[in-house]
Amino acid sequence: MGRIRILPDHVANQIAAGEVVDRPASVVKELLENALDAGATRIRVEVEAGGRRLIRVADDGQGMNRDDALLAFERHATSKLRTADDLLAIATLGFRGEALPSIASVARVTLETATEDDPAGTRLEIAGGKILHVDDAALPRGATITVADLFFNTPARRKFLRAESTELAHVTALVTHYALVHPEMHFELVSATHTLLSAPPVARTAERIYQVFGKETLAQLLPVAAETPLRHAGLPEPPPWKRDPDEPARDPGTLRLTGFYSKPELQKLNRNSIYIFVNKRLIRDRLLLHAITEAYRNIIPPSSFPVVLLFLEMPPEEVDVNVHPAKTEVRFRQQNLIHDFVRDSLRQALIQARPAAAFLAALEAAPTASPSLMPPALSPLPGAPEGIPLPADEYAPPFPQDSGPANSVAAVAEAASFRLTPQPLLPAAGRLPFGEGTGQRGAFDGRKWGMAAAGLLRPNQPLSDTCEVTQDQPGAYRDEAAAAAAQVEAEQAAANLNHLGSLRPLGQLRESFILATGEDGLWIIDQHVAHERVLFEKILRDRQVERVQRQRLLMPLLVELKPWQMVVFAQIAGELEHNGFEVEPFGPQTLAVKSAPVGLEGPWLERTLAQVIEQSSEASDGPRQNEDIAAVRTRIAASIACHSAIKVNTPLDPVRMAWLLSELAKTEHPTSCPHGRPIALLYSWKEIQRAFHRI
């Protein structure tokens, strides 16, 4: 007898379920996407015990008739594909036909659905992949799917689930971010007796951010919008003599980007606060993560990451979503174009916005670690492109285990004044019907929990401007959200660094910081990092046109290096020469520096050279391989600028202070130095009035 055999259907289904369903949030994701594909305008999600005991997703979409309801639980049964050609242009969130049968094979599932035309709805019960009951029922249009006892027949998978608070946080983050990408829809998330999220429809994403996270978070984010035409990649146009004269030329479509990005002072220690949607699908992608990191290069420290919420729209044939069972990884047809478009759009938005850092906010602006609260299938990739540092464990707690209450998701819940207690949901007769509810939260602030779950709230950070949402006043709340979003946008447009050149310097504080006044209030400028930014951008401009100024040393400077550092020097020697260094080997482990960039002298010259070599290598694994030349170029420019700039404890006369402010105003990024430190802080007129109890 042979050793190869065909697996039984129930075993094959459970293997397939392992690719699609790995925790309660995975179930919510699949059901949520099905509801969106069905054209729903209202979605209600209920979870019990973090989703282990019960998950219920109800929508008012188009629903299914009896035959479709039975077919929906067959393997590879879908209404979204007809032929293989449809795979080349997938415009729906789901299409594989694996989600429902995979979920039904590892849980007890009840489907209640009805269409608008059928006289009766259908109620279907399945346990472990086997149909138990099929009955007619009086139901409204739409679908309600209840998933109970997840992994009841696969205990090995069930024991790998995390704590209930952790699983609930994953679900909360998932629903929150799909609510952000669909502001025109009504989302509600309920756990036990608490409403974690209640988001009535609004007109714009900015209003949704205010609605979910509050005014303070919206004030820390800036909008971005851009578009560019796509090329005919892989689809060459036929020559004119072969083209049908009545057929128009093929239009490859347009690539559009909208969303929000954080000001430089808002920094995270990991990438868990970067969320990317492609055609309204939440994805993870190395290419786009690298583009975002490049956009913030030399604006924030290389070990920090921004908060970004990006929505990319493109023709469906330009992106392949059929590369991962959970549909969270994609491939782009025009990768280089999309990478450069995202990078340049964000970079240009930062240049135009030039946001000013508020003095009081900067006091608490230390980088924080965003908890990894998205499901692993939705979290940022555990790897990264070359040059992006990664935490040792992407899914480990963001703080050491002994660092206090901020080292777990449960602590985040505690910071949100909310304790998870396993309580049974009300029986069906006593449960609120779909779409109804008071929305009252009492002492529990659902928006604060959602903000913490999304990684935008620091532990123990207060949430001001709280606005209670009630279902009986959706119109009033929409108006309030629109007005608040408009006010925040107006304040952001006014609070920028465009007026640096018109500031009037008052003097120096301890010969290190320049004090200046303007129409916005009192400015404090770090003279060293301000001059560092000016020199950094000048060095890059001179390097681009090959006009770097250098000075000849009277006597060569000898620098001793280690053997592996000599290897690094050989790799970057050409770029060093283009930046004003004339360096030659002088023995097996010695360099002789004959010329250096203007401004570097004495010990600063040796420190600069040592720093460049050190930063271009890895301490444990030796030199970096195949490093991007642009990264080397900016690193060299940053080191030269840092060691050539005006130092602290240096007196400046009014003329030099005015010159420095004027030159800083001409730079592209006057917000921070090349190493990410803030340059100028604004103590606004409103803050001054508030401090003196004038308002």
C-alpha positions in Angstrom: 0.0 0.0 0.0 1.3 3.4 -0.9 2.2 6.1 1.7 0.4 9.0 0.0 -3.3 9.4 0.7 -6.0 12.1 0.3 -6.9 13.9 3.5 -10.5 13.8 4.8 -12.6 16.9 4.1 -12.8 17.9 7.7 -9.0 17.7 8.1 -8.5 19.7 4.9 -10.9 22.3 6.1 -9.2 22.7 9.4 -5.8 23.1 7.6 -7.3 25.8 5.4 -8.8 27.4 8.5 -5.3 27.6 10.0 -4.3 29.9 7.1 -7.3 32.2 7.4 -8.3 32.1 11.0 -5.7 32.3 13.8 -7.5 34.4 16.4 -10.9 36.1 17.0 -9.8 39.2 15.1 -9.3 37.1 12.0 -12.9 36.0 12.1 -14.1 39.6 12.6 -11.9 40.7 9.7 -13.4 38.2 7.3 -17.0 38.8 8.4 -16.5 42.6 8.3 -15.1 42.5 4.8 -18.0 40.3 3.6 -20.4 42.9 5.1 -18.6 45.7 3.3 -18.7 43.7 0.0 -22.5 43.2 0.5 -23.1 47.0 0.4 -23.8 47.4 4.1 -24.2 50.9 5.5 -24.5 49.9 9.2 -22.3 47.2 10.8 -22.6 46.1 14.4 -20.0 43.8 15.9 -20.5 42.0 19.3 -17.8 40.1 21.1 -17.8 38.1 24.3 -14.8 37.0 26.2 -12.5 38.7 23.7 -14.2 36.8 20.9 -13.5 33.3 22.2 -17.0 32.6 23.4 -19.0 34.6 20.8 -18.6 36.9 17.8 -21.6 38.4 16.1 -21.5 40.6 13.0 -24.7 42.1 11.8 -25.2 44.2 8.7 -27.9 45.7 6.5 -26.4 44.6 3.2 -28.1 42.8 0.3 -28.3 39.5 2.2 -28.7 36.0 0.7 -31.5 33.7 -0.4 -31.8 30.1 0.9 -29.7 28.5 -1.9 -26.9 31.1 -1.6 -26.8 30.7 2.1 -26.2 26.9 1.7 -23.6 27.4 -1.0 -21.7 30.1 0.9 -20.3 27.4 3.3 -18.9 25.3 0.5 -15.2 25.4 -0.3 -14.3 28.1 -2.9 -17.9 29.2 -3.3 -18.0 32.9 -4.1 -20.2 35.5 -5.8 -17.3 37.7 -6.7 -15.4 35.8 -9.4 -16.6 34.1 -12.6 -13.5 33.4 -14.7 -9.7 33.4 -14.2 -9.5 36.8 -15.9 -11.4 38.3 -12.9 -8.3 37.6 -10.8 -6.5 40.3 -12.8 -8.8 43.0 -11.5 -10.2 42.2 -8.1 -12.3 45.1 -6.8 -13.8 43.4 -3.7 -12.3 42.7 -0.3 -13.1 39.0 -0.4 -13.0 36.7 -3.4 -11.5 33.3 -2.4 -14.6 31.7 -1.0 -12.6 30.2 1.9 -13.5 32.4 4.8 -17.0 31.1 5.8 -16.2 27.3 5.4 -12.9 27.8 7.3 -14.6 29.6 10.1 -17.4 27.0 10.2 -14.9 24.1 10.4 -13.5 25.4 13.8 -16.6 27.0 15.4 -20.3 26.8 15.9 -21.8 29.2 13.3 -25.3 30.6 12.9 -26.3 32.5 9.8 -29.4 34.6 9.7 -30.0 36.3 6.4 -32.7 37.6 4.1 -32.9 39.5 0.8 -35.3 42.4 0.1 -37.3 40.3 -2.4 -37.7 36.9 -0.7 -40.8 36.5 1.5 -38.9 34.7 4.2 -35.3 34.7 5.4 -33.0 31.7 6.2 -31.6 30.6 9.5 -28.6 28.1 9.1 -26.7 26.4 11.9 -23.3 24.7 11.4 -21.0 23.1 13.9 -17.5 21.9 13.0 -18.3 22.1 9.3 -21.5 20.0 9.5 -24.9 21.6 8.8 -27.3 21.0 11.7 -30.4 23.0 10.9 -31.8 25.0 8.0 -35.1 26.9 8.7 -37.2 29.7 7.4 -37.3 32.8 9.6 -38.8 36.3 9.6 -35.7 38.5 9.2 -34.9 42.0 8.0 -32.8 42.5 4.9 -29.1 41.8 5.6 -27.1 39.1 7.3 -26.2 38.3 10.9 -23.4 35.7 11.5 -22.8 34.4 15.0 -19.6 32.5 15.7 -19.6 30.7 19.0 -17.0 28.6 20.8 -14.1 29.4 18.4 -11.7 26.5 18.1 -13.9 24.2 20.2 -12.8 21.2 18.1 -9.1 22.3 17.8 -7.9 22.7 21.4 -4.3 22.9 20.3 -5.1 26.2 18.5 -7.3 27.5 21.3 -4.6 27.2 23.9 -2.4 29.5 21.8 -4.9 32.4 22.1 -3.8 35.3 24.3 -5.6 36.9 27.2 -9.2 38.1 26.7 -8.1 41.7 26.9 -5.4 41.2 24.3 -7.8 39.5 21.9 -10.4 42.2 22.5 -7.8 44.9 21.7 -7.0 43.2 18.4 -10.7 43.3 17.5 -11.0 46.9 18.6 -8.1 48.1 16.5 -9.4 46.2 13.5 -12.9 47.6 13.6 -11.5 51.1 14.4 -9.4 51.2 11.3 -12.1 49.9 9.0 -14.3 52.6 10.4 -11.6 55.2 9.5 -11.5 54.0 5.9 -15.3 54.1 5.6 -16.4 57.4 7.3 -19.7 57.3 5.4 -20.8 54.1 7.2 -22.1 53.4 10.7 -19.9 51.2 12.9 -20.6 49.8 16.3 -18.5 47.5 18.5 -20.0 46.1 21.7 -18.3 43.9 24.3 -20.5 42.6 27.1 -22.3 45.7 28.4 -19.9 48.3 27.0 -19.9 50.1 23.7 -16.3 50.2 22.7 -17.0 52.1 19.4 -20.0 54.0 18.2 -19.3 55.9 15.0 -22.2 57.3 13.1 -21.6 58.3 9.5 -19.7 61.5 8.7 -18.6 63.3 5.6 -14.8 63.2 5.8 -12.0 61.1 7.3 -10.9 64.1 9.4 -14.3 64.1 11.1 -14.1 60.4 11.7 -10.7 60.8 13.3 -12.1 63.5 15.6 -15.1 61.2 16.2 -13.1 58.2 17.2 -9.9 59.6 18.7 -10.7 63.2 19.7 -9.5 66.7 18.9 -6.0 66.2 20.4 -5.1 63.4 18.1 -6.5 65.2 15.1 -4.4 68.2 16.0 -1.2 66.0 15.8 -2.0 64.8 12.3 -1.7 66.6 9.0 -3.6 65.8 5.8 -2.0 64.8 2.6 -3.5 64.4 -0.9 -1.8 63.8 -4.2 -2.4 62.0 -7.5 -0.4 61.0 -10.6 -1.2 59.2 -13.8 -0.1 55.6 -14.1 2.0 54.2 -17.0 1.1 51.4 -19.4 3.2 48.9 -17.5 3.0 45.5 -19.1 0.1 46.7 -21.4 1.8 48.3 -24.5 -0.4 50.4 -26.7 -0.7 49.0 -30.3 0.7 51.2 -33.0 -1.7 53.6 -34.6 -2.0 51.6 -37.8 -3.2 48.6 -35.9 -5.5 50.4 -33.5 -9.3 50.4 -34.1 -10.0 54.1 -35.1 -13.3 53.9 -33.1 -11.6 52.5 -30.0 -10.1 55.1 -27.6 -6.6 54.8 -26.4 -6.2 52.7 -23.2 -6.1 54.8 -20.1 -4.0 53.1 -17.4 -5.8 55.2 -14.7 -4.7 57.4 -11.9 -2.9 56.7 -8.6 -4.4 58.7 -5.8 -3.1 59.1 -2.2 -5.0 60.6 0.7 -4.7 60.3 4.4 -2.9 61.8 7.4 0.6 61.9 8.7 2.1 63.0 12.0 4.1 66.0 12.8 7.8 65.4 13.4 7.4 65.7 17.2 5.0 62.8 17.3 7.3 59.7 17.2 6.9 56.0 17.9 9.5 53.4 18.7 7.9 50.9 16.3 5.9 50.8 13.1 2.6 49.7 14.8 1.0 53.1 14.2 1.5 53.0 10.4 -1.6 51.9 8.6 -1.9 51.5 4.9 -5.1 50.9 2.9 -5.0 50.0 -0.8 -8.4 50.3 -2.5 -9.8 50.3 1.1 -8.1 47.1 2.0 -5.9 47.1 5.1 -2.5 45.7 4.0 1.1 45.3 5.1 3.8 46.0 2.5 7.5 46.4 2.8 7.7 48.7 -0.2 5.3 51.3 1.2 6.8 51.0 4.7 10.2 51.8 3.2 8.7 54.8 1.2 7.2 56.2 4.4 10.5 55.8 6.3 12.4 57.5 3.4 9.9 60.4 3.5 10.8 61.1 7.1 14.6 60.6 6.6 16.6 63.3 8.4 13.4 64.7 9.9 12.9 62.2 12.8 15.6 60.0 14.4 16.3 56.8 12.4 15.2 54.7 15.4 11.7 56.4 15.5 8.7 56.0 13.4 5.8 58.3 12.5 2.0 57.8 12.8 0.6 57.5 9.3 -2.8 56.7 7.9 -2.6 56.3 4.2 -5.3 55.5 1.6 -4.1 54.5 -1.9 -6.6 54.2 -4.7 -5.6 52.7 -8.1 -7.2 50.6 -10.8 -7.6 47.0 -9.5 -5.6 45.6 -12.3 -2.5 47.5 -11.0 -2.4 45.5 -7.7 -2.4 41.8 -7.1 -4.2 40.9 -3.9 -4.1 37.1 -4.5 -0.7 36.5 -2.9 -1.7 35.7 0.7 -4.5 33.5 2.2 -5.5 36.3 4.6 -5.3 38.9 1.7 -3.0 41.2 3.8 -0.1 41.2 1.4 -0.2 42.6 -2.1 2.1 43.1 -5.1 2.1 46.2 -7.3 2.6 46.1 -11.0 4.5 49.4 -11.0 6.5 49.1 -7.7 9.0 51.9 -8.3 6.5 54.4 -9.4 4.3 53.7 -6.3 7.2 53.8 -3.9 8.5 57.1 -5.3 5.1 58.6 -5.4 4.3 57.8 -1.8 7.7 59.0 -0.6 7.7 62.2 -2.6 4.1 63.0 -1.7 4.7 62.8 2.0 8.0 64.6 1.7 6.4 67.4 -0.2 3.5 67.6 2.2 6.0 68.0 5.1 7.9 70.7 3.2 4.7 72.7 2.5 3.2 72.3 6.0 6.4 73.1 8.0 4.5 72.5 11.2 5.6 74.3 14.3 6.2 72.3 17.5 4.2 73.6 20.5 6.4 74.3 23.6 4.1 72.6 26.1 3.4 69.6 23.8 7.1 69.1 23.2 7.6 68.5 27.0 5.7 65.2 26.7 6.8 64.3 23.1 9.3 61.6 24.0 8.9 58.6 21.5 6.6 56.0 22.9 6.1 52.4 21.8 2.7 51.7 20.2 1.4 48.3 21.4 1.1 45.8 18.5 -2.7 45.5 18.7 -3.4 44.5 15.2 -3.6 40.8 14.4 -0.2 39.4 13.3 -1.6 39.1 9.8 -2.3 42.8 9.9 0.6 44.0 11.9 3.7 45.4 10.2 6.0 42.8 8.8 8.5 41.2 11.1 11.2 42.0 8.5 12.0 45.3 6.8 13.8 46.6 3.8 17.5 47.4 4.1 18.2 50.3 6.3 15.1 50.1 8.5 15.9 49.1 12.1 13.6 46.6 13.7 12.8 45.8 17.3 14.1 42.5 18.5 10.6 41.1 18.7 8.0 42.8 16.6 5.2 41.2 18.6 6.7 41.4 22.1 5.4 43.8 24.6 6.6 47.3 23.8 8.1 47.8 27.3 10.2 45.5 29.5 8.2 43.1 31.6 9.2 44.7 34.8 8.6 48.3 33.7 5.2 48.6 35.4 1.6 48.6 34.2 2.3 49.9 30.7 3.8 46.7 29.5 0.6 45.0 28.3 -2.6 45.6 26.5 -4.4 45.0 29.8 -2.6 48.0 31.2 -3.7 50.1 28.2 -7.2 49.1 29.0 -6.6 50.1 32.6 -5.3 53.4 31.5 -8.5 53.9 29.6 -10.4 53.5 32.9 -11.9 50.1 31.8 -11.5 46.6 33.2 -12.5 43.6 31.2 -14.8 41.3 33.0 -16.2 38.2 31.3 -19.9 38.7 31.4 -22.5 36.8 29.3 -24.3 38.7 26.7 -28.0 39.2 27.1 -30.3 36.5 25.8 -31.6 37.0 22.3 -34.9 38.2 23.5 -33.3 40.9 25.7 -30.6 42.0 23.3 -30.9 45.3 21.6 -32.0 45.0 17.9 -29.4 45.8 15.3 -28.9 49.6 14.8 -30.3 50.6 18.1 -28.8 51.5 21.4 -28.4 54.4 23.7 -24.6 54.8 23.2 -24.3 55.8 26.8 -20.9 54.8 28.2 -21.0 56.1 31.7 -17.5 56.1 33.3 -16.2 54.1 30.3 -14.8 56.2 27.5 -15.0 54.1 24.3 -13.1 56.6 22.3 -10.2 56.6 24.7 -10.1 52.8 24.5 -10.2 52.9 20.7 -7.4 55.5 20.8 -5.3 53.3 23.0 -6.0 50.2 20.9 -4.8 52.1 17.8 -1.5 53.0 19.4 -2.2 56.8 19.4 -2.6 57.2 23.2 0.3 57.2 25.6 -0.2 55.2 28.8 -2.0 57.4 31.4 -2.4 60.2 28.9 -5.6 62.2 29.6 -8.1 62.6 26.8 -9.7 66.0 26.6 -12.5 67.4 24.5 -14.6 64.3 25.3 -17.8 64.2 23.4 -20.5 61.6 24.3 -22.1 60.0 21.2 -25.8 59.2 21.4 -27.8 57.5 18.7 -30.7 59.9 19.1 -28.6 62.9 18.0 -26.5 61.7 15.0 -27.1 64.8 13.1 -26.0 67.1 15.9 -22.9 65.0 16.4 -22.0 65.1 12.7 -22.3 68.9 12.8 -20.0 69.1 15.8 -17.5 66.7 14.3 -17.4 68.8 11.1 -17.0 72.1 13.0 -14.3 70.7 15.3 -12.3 69.2 12.3 -12.6 72.6 10.5 -11.3 74.4 13.5 -8.3 72.0 13.9 -7.4 72.4 10.2 -7.5 76.2 10.5 -5.2 76.1 13.6 -2.8 73.8 11.8 -2.6 76.1 8.8 -1.7 79.0 11.0 0.8 77.2 13.3 3.8 76.7 10.9 7.3 77.9 10.4 6.7 80.1 7.4 7.3 83.2 9.4 10.7 82.4 10.8 12.3 85.0 8.6 10.1 87.8 10.1 10.9 86.9 13.8 12.5 89.6 15.9 15.4 88.1 18.0 15.4 89.3 21.6 18.6 87.7 22.8 20.1 84.4 24.0 19.3 82.1 26.8 22.6 81.0 28.4 24.2 81.6 25.0 22.6 78.5 23.6 19.0 79.3 22.7 17.7 82.2 20.7 14.6 83.9 22.0 12.4 85.7 19.4 9.0 87.1 19.1 6.4 87.0 16.3 2.7 87.4 15.7 2.2 83.7 16.9 3.9 84.2 20.2 7.3 83.5 21.8 9.8 81.3 19.9 12.7 79.4 21.4 15.3 78.3 18.8 18.2 75.9 19.4 21.0 77.7 17.7 23.2 74.6 17.2 20.6 72.4 15.5 19.2 75.4 13.6 22.6 76.0 12.1 23.0 72.3 11.6 19.9 72.1 9.4 21.1 75.1 7.4 24.5 73.5 6.8 23.0 70.1 6.1 20.8 71.3 3.3 23.6 73.4 1.8 26.0 70.5 1.8 23.5 68.3 0.0 22.9 71.1 -2.6 26.6 71.6 -3.2 27.1 67.9 -3.4 24.4 67.6 -6.1 26.1 70.2 -8.3 29.7 69.1 -7.4 30.6 72.4 -5.8 31.7 71.2 -2.4 34.3 73.6 -0.8 37.3 72.0 0.8 40.4 73.2 2.6 43.9 71.8 2.5 45.5 70.8 5.8 49.0 72.0 6.5 49.9 68.6 7.9 48.0 65.4 7.1 45.9 64.1 9.9 46.6 60.4 10.7 43.6 58.4 11.9 43.9 54.8 13.3 41.1 52.3 12.3 40.3 48.7 13.1 40.6 46.2 10.2 36.8 46.0 9.6 36.6 49.8 9.6 39.1 49.9 6.8 36.7 47.7 4.8 33.9 50.2 5.5 36.1 53.1 4.5 36.9 51.4 1.1 33.1 51.1 0.5 32.4 54.8 1.1 35.7 56.4 0.0 34.2 57.7 -3.2 31.4 59.4 -1.5 33.7 60.9 1.1 35.8 62.4 -1.7 32.7 63.9 -3.3 31.9 65.6 0.0 35.3 67.4 0.4 37.5 64.7 2.0 40.9 63.8 0.5 41.9 60.6 2.4 44.5 58.0 1.5 45.5 54.8 3.2 48.7 55.3 5.2 49.7 51.8 6.2 47.5 48.7 6.9 45.3 50.4 9.5 45.9 54.1 9.2 44.3 56.8 7.1 46.0 60.1 6.1 43.5 63.0 5.8 45.0 65.7 3.5 41.9 67.9 2.8 38.5 68.3 4.6 35.2 70.2 4.0 35.3 73.9 5.0 34.3 74.3 8.6 35.8 71.1 10.0 39.0 71.5 11.9 41.0 70.0 14.7 39.3 67.3 16.8 36.0 67.8 15.0 37.5 66.5 11.7 38.6 63.3 13.3 35.3 62.8 15.1 33.3 63.4 11.9 35.3 60.7 10.0 35.1 58.2 12.8 31.3 58.8 13.2 30.7 58.3 9.5 32.6 55.1 9.4 30.9 53.9 12.6 27.4 54.7 11.4 28.1 53.0 8.1 28.8 49.7 9.8 27.1 47.3 12.1 28.7 46.8 15.5 28.2 43.1 15.7 27.9 41.8 12.1 30.6 44.0 10.4 29.9 46.5 7.6 26.6 46.8 5.9 26.3 45.3 2.5 24.7 47.0 -0.5 23.7 50.1 1.4 21.8 52.8 -0.5 24.1 55.5 -1.7 21.6 58.2 -0.8 21.7 57.0 2.9 25.5 57.2 2.9 25.3 60.7 1.3 22.9 62.1 3.9 24.8 60.5 6.8 28.0 62.1 5.7 26.3 65.5 5.2 24.6 65.2 8.7 27.9 64.5 10.4 29.7 67.3 8.6 26.9 69.7 9.5 26.7 68.6 13.1 30.4 69.2 13.8 30.7 72.4 11.8 27.6 74.1 13.2 27.6 76.8 15.9 28.0 75.2 19.3 26.1 75.8 22.4 27.5 78.3 24.9 28.5 80.5 22.0 27.5 84.2 22.2 25.8 85.6 19.1 25.2 89.3 18.3 21.8 90.4 17.0 23.0 90.4 13.4 24.1 86.8 13.5 20.9 85.7 15.2 18.8 87.5 12.5 21.0 85.9 9.8 20.5 82.4 11.3 16.7 82.8 11.5 16.6 84.1 7.9 18.7 81.2 6.6 16.6 78.7 8.7 13.4 80.0 7.1 14.8 79.2 3.6 15.4 75.5 4.4 13.0 72.8 3.4 12.6 71.3 6.8 13.1 73.9 9.5 11.2 71.6 12.0 14.1 69.4 13.0 17.8 68.8 12.6 19.1 65.9 10.5 19.2 63.7 13.6 15.5 64.4 14.5 15.8 66.9 17.3 13.4 69.8 17.3 14.8 73.2 16.1 12.1 75.7 17.2 9.4 75.6 19.8 6.4 78.0 19.9 4.9 79.2 23.1 1.7 80.4 21.4 -0.2 83.5 22.3 -3.2 81.4 23.4 -0.9 79.3 25.7 0.5 82.5 27.2 -2.9 83.9 27.8 -4.1 80.7 29.4 -1.1 80.5 31.7 -1.9 84.0 33.0 -5.6 83.1 33.3 -6.6 85.6 30.6 -8.8 83.1 28.9 
